[in-house]
């Protein structure tokens, strides 16, 4: 079991600002800068969103939406029928890939590992855009062989699946399925032991009648031979109302309820028009008839000026609990001030309702997705994945905590936790954060509109090509870097705005000594960048009121949210 970060509820007391908790003990120690490397001895993250402060949970069976804040997008969920629920989400080009969360009550979730934690499972991830890589993983349990399957798309290599007896353990190497073209594959294991793969693909004969014209296709899968068998058939063409030219029928799932087969897909793309629709038929191959009441989930028609808007809702998956009720996980966004956000598409949880004639739905009419939900019978524990929380990392272990990511690979040539025990050492590699390569960058998700994060770094650049510090990244061309570097031979702390073909210095100040503390504060719409040369006792503003929209999806596009982390480089 890997070490876990310390989780501190904000309401429990004050969190020492910066990284003072850990840096105080080391400040008196003999520290020497490493040649061509930066040493980080701590990192802190604290979420401070207003909604959670103003709306305490009313009872122990209540929880906040999103259940997984930050860019935990494209959620998929399964149950083994014995009280265990597992949930996975997309990771795109970040490594490790596809986090696995476990719960026994749908309220208390704990990450238990990653599906794709070896380089051999992530072919051709290097060279892809941040929002490339691993799309829309689906997790499913097959009772016929007591095995869990995860199937997904690597947009640089194709569709593949892996399997495991224990989702918290090691997963197999990938088995690619070249006959399953398109994206968003999902397994369906039927009650008779047969298996199927359903996914999104091109228009018939690859001749779309309009942009966004797609199909949903189904093929039988032989679990013993681990290959598809028989004809791959189109079961949905265009969408639930073909006459309206619907776009992007994707993220499909099939469910068997007492001999009635339900097919659920997303429609409308991943922006404000996103939605979820439902069909039903008499076999996994249909024919499927759409519900006249579709969509079963959307927020696209609601007033954009409503309080605490939740938008872009769709890409859902359903699970039946051991108690017999149904719940849905899905992605949605929380735009700050109704305009933009840096959080990406997050994972939400809601109960599923049923009409008298047997159709499921999540929202109807003007229903707004609630940010406070109750699940009677569940008891919320102390360690939860939602709300305001604070985490402190001291890099004392020999492996990174599960909150941390690298890009396009394990990056173990760039960083080490053992070279200087007690420190995260990142080498000044000749790789820039604008490149589509494995980066000298160790980061975590931004999970709140309002947050504060800080680090203590020991670093002395040897030349004007070397720099290290804290990087706020949306993608290759939308970043802010708070770093220590040499400018005209002078040691400075500087703030850089990094773009497609630009690296603009927004502010700089002279510094001395080898150790420096760096801090980034967000109020949701703007960033404040601070530094300290006295171990975090006195913070000096380098630049405040910096536009946070620059690192948002509204300006940068893409499918991820913003990450913040530690970075060193010798590439200018």
VENKA-V216717 format. One record per backbone hydrogen bond with DSSP energy under -1.0 kcal/mol. CO is the residue of the C=O (numbers start at 0). NH is the residue of the N-H. Records with the same first field share a line. If there is no record, write none. Layout:
CO: NH + NH
This chain:
7: 389
8: 11
9: 12
16: 19
18: 22
19: 23
22: 26
25: 28
33: 36
35: 427
37: 425
38: 457
39: 423
42: 392
43: 453
44: 390
45: 451
48: 52
49: 53
50: 54
58: 61
59: 379
60: 374
62: 372
67: 346
69: 71
70: 72
72: 89
75: 87
77: 85
83: 79
84: 102
85: 77
86: 100
87: 75
90: 93
91: 133
92: 407
94: 405
96: 115
97: 114
99: 111
100: 86
101: 109
102: 84
109: 101
112: 99
115: 96
117: 120
118: 121
121: 124
124: 127
128: 131
129: 92
132: 154
133: 91
134: 152
137: 150
139: 148
141: 144 + 146
146: 141
147: 163
148: 139
149: 161
150: 137
151: 159
152: 134
153: 156 + 157
157: 153
158: 176
159: 151
160: 174
161: 149
162: 171
163: 147
165: 168
174: 160
176: 179
178: 180
182: 199
185: 197
187: 195
189: 192
193: 189
194: 220
195: 187
196: 218
197: 185
198: 216
199: 182
200: 214
202: 205
203: 206
209: 212
211: 247
213: 237
214: 200
215: 234 + 235
216: 198
217: 232
218: 196
219: 228
221: 225 + 226
226: 221
232: 217
235: 215
236: 238
240: 243
241: 244
246: 267
249: 265
252: 263
254: 261
256: 259
259: 256
260: 280
261: 254
262: 278
263: 252
264: 276
265: 249
266: 274
270: 273
274: 266
275: 295 + 296
276: 264
277: 290
278: 262
279: 288
280: 260
282: 285
288: 279
290: 293
295: 361 + 362
296: 275
298: 301
302: 305
310: 332
313: 330
316: 328
318: 326
320: 323
324: 320
325: 351
326: 318
327: 349
328: 316
329: 347
330: 313
331: 345
332: 310
334: 337
335: 338 + 339
339: 335
340: 552
341: 561
345: 331
346: 66 + 67
347: 329
349: 327
352: 360
354: 357
358: 354
360: 352
363: 366
370: 64
372: 62
374: 377
388: 46
389: 7
390: 44
391: 5
392: 42
400: 403
404: 442
405: 94
410: 413 + 414
413: 426
415: 424
419: 422
423: 39
424: 415
425: 37
426: 428
428: 430 + 569
431: 434
434: 436
435: 126
438: 440
439: 567
441: 565
442: 404
443: 563
449: 47
450: 521
451: 45
452: 519
453: 43
454: 517
455: 40
456: 515
457: 38
462: 465
466: 568
467: 483
468: 566
469: 481
470: 564
471: 479
472: 562
474: 477
477: 473
478: 497
479: 471
480: 495
481: 469
482: 493
483: 467
484: 491
486: 489
489: 486
490: 510
491: 484
492: 508
493: 482
494: 505 + 506
495: 480
496: 503
497: 478
501: 498
503: 496
506: 494
508: 492
513: 458
515: 456
516: 531
517: 454
518: 529
519: 452
520: 527
521: 450
524: 547
525: 522
526: 545
527: 520
528: 541 + 542
529: 518
530: 539
531: 516
533: 536
539: 530
542: 528
545: 526
547: 550
548: 551
551: 555
552: 556
561: 445
562: 472
563: 443
564: 470
565: 441
566: 468
568: 466
